[in-house]
């Protein structure tokens, strides 16, 4: 039997690579360059491939998909899949998979790192020290005063797996928990004491507003100037979901004019570009999309992506199939 031709758009952790390379049913080619491929390079490398593992940073459009008439599956090494033209792939009968669940705890922990960093001005303090300013002459009882987290209110916009994990960790800080959602989540409420409220009420009452929602046409610029003005002037906005859910122009104005106290971001509206206004502000913590960036999580993601790919190419239903209606065993 002729082996399946597989292309991996970027070097991923060893567990998934090993799973594929040890299996003689697959002929694997990997982009080992330490940078993403251009549109034309992706088209060239998709040609003749039966399956592809790609990253969220790879924009897989119609032209790239059509480069390989033999293409059977695209396994996204990410939870989100808005980087892929799902509609066209589905019309072509191409399976699309992702890596859900595995990065829940890592992303929730990163969210808490952002909360702690902005509340206690951690990154400001490090810059202060590295600049050689930490002397007894410069130190004073009012130096870089932050805010307590304990006994405050945290608002979770999107109480899915990640949002609920963030809320569970808030119990240790004895926080009140508010959340938004299409319907009540009674088990979550019983476990954490969380209360389901409207978006406007959450914004008005929360000290920390955390976004955990997908980037869709419905959530685009969910947080704009109107919403920012609803927040307390002492409140903080945290985003480890998708950058497009915040209007960054409005956020820069709100931070510059002290409409809110600060923000901590792991994702950006026009990622990987960061709004230049954000880079100039001290009351914002900026991270380079590190939500799932732990060794354990990225290894598991690699295995899941490879497992999805193997299943799809060998006629089995992939465990994490995005477009199940087209699967024909």
Order of alpha helices (4+ residues) and beta strands (2+ residues): beta-alpha-beta-alpha-beta-alpha-beta-alpha-beta-alpha-alpha-beta-alpha-beta-alpha-beta-alpha-beta-alpha-beta-alpha-beta-alpha-beta-alpha
